[in-house]
């Protein structure tokens, strides 16, 4: 196996894909508002004609590199390139104002490389055991796993749990467009023959993330903003390496943030943003110099950037082992796996283990390369934030349209992409998040097929079948808990707290 993995990874096409994915990720991440979802959706069509290992290594490389790339503009311009770099902007920009912007970028790069590498090792060690556990799962268990992934991302990722659930249901409805798998009856096709084949998920994803972002930026053009950021990149000063004392003080923070990031990444929907803030808050609580946080703490930069990149490998663990994407970006990457004929779950390691481990090793190399390139070229990547939007936006539309058409050579897929982009824009403007919809679209087939199989196995007595499977009962309780917890947080806990406060006053 080891020899096969080495032969798969250390080839010209994989190395080229690794470099392209890493560089593209850093560049797109440095463009405020773009993010990992847009980066992976833009590069997804490029991988169609590539060999599986090369294409999927490129996608995982662009994923982790984009999360890091957002720290560049967060530090230099106080404009996070990605939402996961918002915590980095707090201390990073303060350091830039103190003339230590170069050092802040260095800390962000080193932290991202370490966090991403630790998560890659966790992926290597944990994905296969988790896939083995999945052997004990039947159709009913996989139904509840899919439902759990859907409900947790709906309840945790959206500002409004209700809006999250609505977006998830919309995703499920989009996922069932096409022919009924059992009876071949058209569903939601409205007489359109092209829709009988179902919506092409890659076209929908590119529209939701790429085209909707273009529409958001067109609004900025209407307000006479010609570039994504208002001010040009500030000059970097000083050494890119933190001092020995700063590194020594930050070691516990780096270790803690790496572990926290992996754990948070495994939880569907938590994402790099949550990982970043939790890493930052924990570092502040346990720091020997908490008074520096918010005023220019290198430790604060290490905390947030190590955690958010550690989330990337963690999010890939449930995707590869169980077929449950841990984030919107991993949902897009999962689409890449399926396009290349690689089924996630136990078969990923039992039947195509050489591919699986080759991709994981490629992901580890991507994090190391990201650190090397980041230290060398971060200053120049930041300058892309001032590229005129009149140049940038048409390029995104052209790349997206070519990619959507290239999937099946159908114009309808370009139309689907544009419609999905309009839907994504409307969702953003009305406070709906895109991640629940994406997960609903991806998981709809898993949920539908497994509930159909369960009904057959239950032979008309579903309650009896359900209670004879303890894992299903446990998963059902988790699903119910994720649905009810936001309600408890919003209504029950505040009342309880008020009652306790009243007793204390009395």
Secondary structure, 3 states (H helix, E strand, C coil): CHHHHHHHHCCHHHHHHHHHHHHHHHHHHHCCCCHHHHHHHHHHHHHHHCCHHHHHHHHHHHHHHHHHHHHHHHHHHCCCCCHHHHHHHHHHHHHHHCCCHHHHHHHHHHHHHHHHHHHHHHHHHHHHHHHHHHHHCCHHHHHHHHHHHHHHHHHHHCCCHHHHHHHHHHHHHHHCCEECCCCCCEECCCCCCHHHHCCCHHHHHHHHHHHHHHHHHHHHHHCCCCECCCCCCCCCCCCCCCCHHHHHHHHHHHHHHHHHHHHHHHCCCCHHHHHHHHHHHHHHHHCCCHHHCCCCCHHHHHHHHHHHHHHHHHHHHHHHHHCCCCCHHHHHHHHHHHHCCCCCCHHHHHCCHHHHHHHHHHHHHHHHHHHHHHHHHHHHHHHHHHCEHHHHHHHHHHHHHHHHHHHHCCHHHHHHHHHHHHHHHHHHHCCCCCHHHHHHHHHHHHHHHHHHHHHHHHCCCHHHHHHCCHHHHHHHHHHHHHHHHHHHHHHHHHHHHHHHHHHHHC
